Amino acid sequence: MINEVTRLAAACPILDYAELQHRANARLGREAVLPDEDVRVSWATVRVHVTPEDLHAAHAQMRLRARARADSEIKQLRVAQAVAYRDQLRTDPTLLLAQLLLESPGTVNEETINIVPIVAEQVAMFAPGAAWVQTARLLEEWYGKLKPDAKQFVIERLCTALTEFEGEAAAQRLKEIHDFPSPSSEPVP
């Protein structure tokens, strides 16, 4: 009988001692024969007592486990939010400025506005295809310093290169972006 109650106790948490008592009494409330003894048990009752210290320790351990699980879930949520925010910044860096304006408009000044492109560039460096983002940035800086006739020459050369590699639509789009006339709209002499 003691072995049976010990086996039941091993499967039952200390916080659920009433359930252990119920299970043990359900088992022992039946007639049984003890094989090692010449004894027949008609009825037995078990009372389970847990010391307040053990009960307090078990509650504290359960609280620690619950807190650790909650902390882990919060950390996972923060990582997921950071990844989503990073991905949004990759597509539209102005979200950073919008967020600053919404959360603390008083802190936004000229320095803040000047730092947004730097943050956007840093975020873009880690984006998929970051080499192209950096290349586009370099070309933009270089192209902006050219004279108008040099700009037209560069665009025409890029369009020629695109056309050579089956990029006629991209060449046409590039001309439209930079307001260069398409071949069909140029006057015929």
Backbone hydrogen bonds in HBPLUS format (Angstrom, degrees):
<---DONOR---> <-ACCEPTOR-->    atom                        ^
c    i                          cat <-CA-CA->   ^        H-A-AA   ^      H-
h    n   atom  resd res      DA  || num        DHA   H-A  angle D-A-AA Bond
n    s   type  num  typ     dist DA aas  dist angle  dist       angle   num
A0005-VAL N   A0001-MET O   3.02 MM   4  6.34 159.0  2.07 153.7 158.2     1
A0006-THR N   A0002-ILE O   2.84 MM   4  6.04 155.8  1.90 150.0 157.5     2
A0007-ARG N   A0003-ASN O   2.91 MM   4  6.10 155.7  1.97 146.2 152.2     3
A0008-LEU N   A0004-GLU O   3.06 MM   4  6.31 156.4  2.12 144.3 150.5     4
A0009-ALA N   A0005-VAL O   2.86 MM   4  6.04 153.4  1.93 146.5 154.3     5
A0010-ALA N   A0006-THR O   3.02 MM   4  6.26 144.8  2.15 145.2 153.6     6
A0011-ALA N   A0008-LEU O   3.17 MM   3  5.38 134.8  2.38  99.9 111.6     7
A0012-CYS N   A0009-ALA O   3.28 MM   3  5.12 154.8  2.34  97.9 105.3     8
A0016-ASP N   A0013-PRO O   2.97 MM   3  5.45 153.4  2.04 111.5 120.0     9
A0019-GLU N   A0016-ASP O   3.10 MM   3  5.44 126.2  2.40 104.1 116.8    10
A0020-LEU N   A0016-ASP O   3.23 MM   4  6.67 151.6  2.32 145.5 153.6    11
A0021-GLN N   A0017-TYR O   2.97 MM   4  6.24 159.6  2.01 147.8 152.7    12
A0022-HIS N   A0018-ALA O   2.96 MM   4  6.20 156.9  2.01 143.9 150.3    13
A0023-ARG N   A0019-GLU O   2.89 MM   4  6.13 165.7  1.91 153.5 156.7    14
A0024-ALA N   A0020-LEU O   2.90 MM   4  6.05 168.1  1.91 155.8 159.3    15
A0025-ASN N   A0021-GLN O   2.98 MM   4  6.09 163.8  2.01 149.2 153.8    16
A0026-ALA N   A0022-HIS O   2.92 MM   4  6.10 145.9  2.04 144.8 154.7    17
A0027-ARG N   A0023-ARG O   3.03 MM   4  6.32 149.8  2.12 146.7 154.2    18
A0028-LEU N   A0024-ALA O   2.82 MM   4  6.03 160.8  1.85 152.5 158.7    19
A0029-GLY N   A0025-ASN O   2.83 MM   4  5.48 120.3  2.19 134.4 144.7    20
A0032-ALA N   A0041-VAL O   2.81 MM   9  5.15 156.8  1.86 147.9 155.4    21
A0041-VAL N   A0032-ALA O   2.69 MM   9  5.15 154.8  1.75 160.3 166.4    22
A0034-LEU N   A0039-VAL O   3.09 MM   5  5.71 170.0  2.10 161.5 164.7    23
A0055-LEU N   A0051-THR O   2.98 MM   4  6.26 162.5  2.01 157.4 162.8    24
A0056-HIS N   A0052-PRO O   2.82 MM   4  5.95 159.3  1.86 147.4 153.2    25
A0057-ALA N   A0053-GLU O   2.88 MM   4  6.09 160.9  1.92 148.5 153.9    26
A0058-ALA N   A0054-ASP O   2.93 MM   4  6.12 155.4  2.00 145.4 152.0    27
A0059-HIS N   A0055-LEU O   2.98 MM   4  6.22 157.5  2.03 148.1 154.1    28
A0060-ALA N   A0056-HIS O   2.89 MM   4  6.14 159.8  1.93 151.2 157.1    29
A0061-GLN N   A0057-ALA O   2.95 MM   4  6.16 156.0  2.01 146.1 152.5    30
A0062-MET N   A0058-ALA O   3.01 MM   4  6.24 154.6  2.07 145.7 152.4    31
A0063-ARG N   A0059-HIS O   2.93 MM   4  6.19 155.0  1.99 150.1 157.0    32
A0064-LEU N   A0060-ALA O   2.94 MM   4  6.20 157.9  1.99 149.2 155.1    33
A0065-ARG N   A0061-GLN O   3.00 MM   4  6.24 159.5  2.04 147.8 153.0    34
A0066-ALA N   A0062-MET O   2.96 MM   4  6.15 160.5  1.99 147.2 152.7    35
A0067-ARG N   A0063-ARG O   2.83 MM   4  6.04 159.9  1.87 151.7 157.4    36
A0068-ALA N   A0064-LEU O   2.87 MM   4  6.05 161.7  1.90 149.8 154.9    37
A0069-ARG N   A0065-ARG O   2.93 MM   4  6.12 157.4  1.98 147.7 153.9    38
A0070-ALA N   A0066-ALA O   2.92 MM   4  6.13 157.8  1.97 147.0 153.3    39
A0071-ASP N   A0067-ARG O   2.79 MM   4  6.01 161.1  1.82 152.9 158.4    40
A0072-SER N   A0068-ALA O   2.94 MM   4  6.10 156.3  2.00 144.3 150.8    41
A0073-GLU N   A0069-ARG O   3.01 MM   4  6.25 155.6  2.07 145.5 151.9    42
A0074-ILE N   A0070-ALA O   2.91 MM   4  6.16 155.4  1.97 150.1 157.0    43
A0075-LYS N   A0071-ASP O   2.93 MM   4  6.16 159.1  1.97 150.1 155.4    44
A0076-GLN N   A0072-SER O   2.97 MM   4  6.21 160.2  2.01 148.6 153.9    45
A0077-LEU N   A0073-GLU O   2.93 MM   4  6.13 153.4  2.00 144.4 152.0    46
A0078-ARG N   A0074-ILE O   2.89 MM   4  6.15 156.5  1.94 149.9 156.2    47
A0079-VAL N   A0075-LYS O   2.97 MM   4  6.22 158.7  2.01 150.5 155.9    48
A0080-ALA N   A0076-GLN O   2.98 MM   4  6.19 162.4  2.01 147.4 152.3    49
A0081-GLN N   A0077-LEU O   2.84 MM   4  6.08 155.0  1.91 149.2 156.5    50
A0082-ALA N   A0078-ARG O   2.83 MM   4  6.03 155.2  1.89 147.4 154.5    51
A0083-VAL N   A0079-VAL O   2.90 MM   4  6.15 157.4  1.95 152.7 158.4    52
A0084-ALA N   A0080-ALA O   3.00 MM   4  6.20 160.6  2.04 145.4 150.8    53
A0085-TYR N   A0081-GLN O   2.86 MM   4  6.03 158.5  1.91 148.4 154.7    54
A0086-ARG N   A0082-ALA O   2.84 MM   4  6.00 160.4  1.88 147.3 152.9    55
A0087-ASP N   A0083-VAL O   2.94 MM   4  6.14 161.4  1.98 148.5 153.6    56
A0088-GLN N   A0084-ALA O   2.96 MM   4  6.22 148.5  2.06 143.2 152.0    57
A0089-LEU N   A0085-TYR O   2.86 MM   4  6.14 154.9  1.92 150.6 157.8    58
A0090-ARG N   A0086-ARG O   2.93 MM   4  6.23 143.6  2.07 146.5 156.7    59
A0091-THR N   A0087-ASP O   3.37 MM   4  6.65 145.8  2.50 137.3 144.4    60
A0091-THR N   A0088-GLN O   3.15 MM   3  5.29 123.9  2.48  96.5 109.9    61
A0092-ASP N   A0088-GLN O   2.85 MM   4  6.07 154.4  1.92 151.9 160.2    62
A0095-LEU N   A0092-ASP O   3.09 MM   3  6.01 170.0  2.10 126.7 129.6    63
A0096-LEU N   A0093-PRO O   3.18 MM   3  5.94 153.1  2.26 118.6 123.2    64
A0098-ALA N   A0094-THR O   3.00 MM   4  6.32 162.0  2.03 151.8 157.4    65
A0099-GLN N   A0095-LEU O   2.79 MM   4  5.96 156.5  1.84 148.7 154.8    66
A0100-LEU N   A0096-LEU O   2.98 MM   4  6.25 161.1  2.01 149.0 154.1    67
A0101-LEU N   A0097-LEU O   2.90 MM   4  6.15 158.5  1.95 150.9 156.8    68
A0102-LEU N   A0098-ALA O   2.96 MM   4  6.18 149.7  2.05 145.9 154.0    69
A0103-GLU N   A0099-GLN O   2.86 MM   4  6.00 171.6  1.86 160.0 161.9    70
A0104-SER N   A0100-LEU O   2.90 MM   4  5.62 160.1  1.94 143.3 150.0    71
A0107-THR N   A0104-SER O   3.10 MM   3  5.77 155.1  2.17 118.6 125.1    72
A0108-VAL N   A0105-PRO O   3.35 MM   3  5.53 157.2  2.41 104.1 110.5    73
A0113-ILE N   A0109-ASN O   3.06 MM   4  6.39 160.9  2.10 154.4 159.5    74
A0114-ASN N   A0110-GLU O   2.90 MM   4  6.14 149.5  1.99 146.6 155.3    75
A0115-ILE N   A0111-GLU O   3.01 MM   4  6.22 135.5  2.21 141.2 152.7    76
A0115-ILE N   A0112-THR O   3.16 MM   3  5.18 130.1  2.42  94.6 107.8    77
A0116-VAL N   A0112-THR O   3.27 MM   4  6.52 133.8  2.49 145.3 155.8    78
A0118-ILE N   A0115-ILE O   3.04 MM   3  5.17 119.0  2.42 100.4 116.1    79
A0119-VAL N   A0115-ILE O   2.95 MM   4  6.30 159.7  1.99 159.2 165.2    80
A0120-ALA N   A0116-VAL O   2.84 MM   4  6.06 162.8  1.87 155.3 160.7    81
A0121-GLU N   A0117-PRO O   2.88 MM   4  6.03 151.7  1.96 140.9 148.1    82
A0122-GLN N   A0118-ILE O   2.98 MM   4  6.25 155.5  2.04 147.1 153.7    83
A0123-VAL N   A0119-VAL O   2.88 MM   4  6.16 160.1  1.92 155.3 160.5    84
A0124-ALA N   A0120-ALA O   2.87 MM   4  6.02 158.6  1.91 146.4 152.9    85
A0125-MET N   A0121-GLU O   2.99 MM   4  6.19 136.1  2.19 140.0 150.9    86
A0126-PHE N   A0123-VAL O   3.14 MM   3  5.70 149.3  2.24 112.0 119.7    87
A0127-ALA N   A0124-ALA O   3.04 MM   3  4.93 161.7  2.08 104.1 109.7    88
A0130-ALA N   A0127-ALA O   3.00 MM   3  5.09 121.0  2.36 145.3 136.1    89
A0132-TRP N   A0129-GLY O   2.98 MM   3  5.64 134.2  2.20 116.6 127.0    90
A0133-VAL N   A0129-GLY O   3.40 MM   4  6.82 149.1  2.50 142.7 151.5    91
A0134-GLN N   A0130-ALA O   2.97 MM   4  6.24 164.8  1.99 157.6 160.1    92
A0135-THR N   A0131-ALA O   2.87 MM   4  6.03 151.1  1.96 140.2 149.2    93
A0136-ALA N   A0132-TRP O   2.84 MM   4  5.96 162.3  1.87 145.6 150.0    94
A0137-ARG N   A0133-VAL O   2.99 MM   4  6.23 152.7  2.07 144.0 151.9    95
A0138-LEU N   A0134-GLN O   2.96 MM   4  6.24 160.1  2.00 149.8 154.3    96
A0139-LEU N   A0135-THR O   2.89 MM   4  6.14 165.5  1.91 155.4 159.6    97
A0140-GLU N   A0136-ALA O   2.84 MM   4  5.97 153.8  1.91 145.1 152.8    98
A0141-GLU N   A0137-ARG O   3.03 MM   4  6.30 160.6  2.07 150.0 154.1    99
A0142-TRP N   A0138-LEU O   2.95 MM   4  6.17 168.4  1.97 154.2 157.6   100
A0143-TYR N   A0139-LEU O   2.71 MM   4  5.68 166.9  1.73 152.6 157.2   101
A0144-GLY N   A0140-GLU O   3.03 MM   4  5.97 154.0  2.09 142.2 148.6   102
A0145-LYS N   A0142-TRP O   3.19 MM   3  5.61 150.3  2.28 108.2 116.3   103
A0146-LEU N   A0143-TYR O   3.13 MM   3  5.45 162.7  2.16 112.3 117.8   104
A0150-ALA N   A0147-LYS O   3.02 MM   3  5.25 119.4  2.40 104.9 120.3   105
A0151-LYS N   A0147-LYS O   2.88 MM   4  6.17 152.1  1.96 156.5 165.8   106
A0152-GLN N   A0148-PRO O   3.00 MM   4  6.28 157.1  2.06 149.6 154.9   107
A0153-PHE N   A0149-ASP O   3.06 MM   4  6.26 157.1  2.12 140.8 147.0   108
A0154-VAL N   A0150-ALA O   2.96 MM   4  6.21 160.8  1.99 150.3 154.5   109
A0155-ILE N   A0151-LYS O   2.98 MM   4  6.23 165.2  2.00 153.1 156.8   110
A0156-GLU N   A0152-GLN O   2.90 MM   4  6.10 162.2  1.94 152.3 157.5   111
A0157-ARG N   A0153-PHE O   2.94 MM   4  6.18 155.0  2.00 148.8 155.7   112
A0158-LEU N   A0154-VAL O   2.87 MM   4  6.14 159.0  1.92 151.5 157.5   113
A0159-CYS N   A0155-ILE O   2.85 MM   4  6.06 157.3  1.90 149.7 156.4   114
A0160-THR N   A0156-GLU O   2.90 MM   4  6.14 149.5  2.00 142.6 151.1   115
A0161-ALA N   A0157-ARG O   2.92 MM   4  6.22 160.6  1.96 150.2 155.0   116
A0162-LEU N   A0158-LEU O   2.86 MM   4  6.11 160.9  1.90 151.2 156.7   117
A0163-THR N   A0159-CYS O   2.91 MM   4  6.06 160.1  1.95 147.4 152.7   118
A0164-GLU N   A0160-THR O   2.99 MM   4  6.23 153.0  2.06 148.2 155.3   119
A0165-PHE N   A0162-LEU O   3.13 MM   3  5.30 136.1  2.33  99.7 111.6   120
A0167-GLY N   A0162-LEU O   2.66 MM   5  4.59 140.0  1.81 141.4 141.9   121
A0166-GLU N   A0163-THR O   3.27 MM   3  5.19 141.7  2.43 117.5 111.0   122
A0171-ALA N   A0167-GLY O   2.86 MM   4  6.11 155.7  1.92 154.2 161.8   123
A0172-GLN N   A0168-GLU O   2.92 MM   4  6.16 159.0  1.97 149.7 154.9   124
A0173-ARG N   A0169-ALA O   2.93 MM   4  6.13 158.3  1.97 145.7 152.0   125
A0174-LEU N   A0170-ALA O   2.87 MM   4  6.06 155.6  1.93 147.7 154.2   126
A0175-LYS N   A0171-ALA O   3.04 MM   4  6.32 155.0  2.10 146.9 153.1   127
A0176-GLU N   A0172-GLN O   3.00 MM   4  6.30 153.9  2.07 147.0 154.4   128
A0177-ILE N   A0173-ARG O   2.88 MM   4  6.16 156.6  1.93 151.8 158.1   129
A0178-HIS N   A0174-LEU O   3.13 MM   4  6.34 153.9  2.20 144.6 150.7   130
A0180-PHE N   A0175-LYS O   2.82 MM   5  4.93 170.1  1.83 147.2 148.0   131
A0179-ASP N   A0176-GLU O   3.21 MM   3  4.94 165.1  2.23 101.2 104.4   132
A0185-SER N   A0182-SER O   3.03 MM   3  5.50 143.3  2.17 112.4 122.4   133
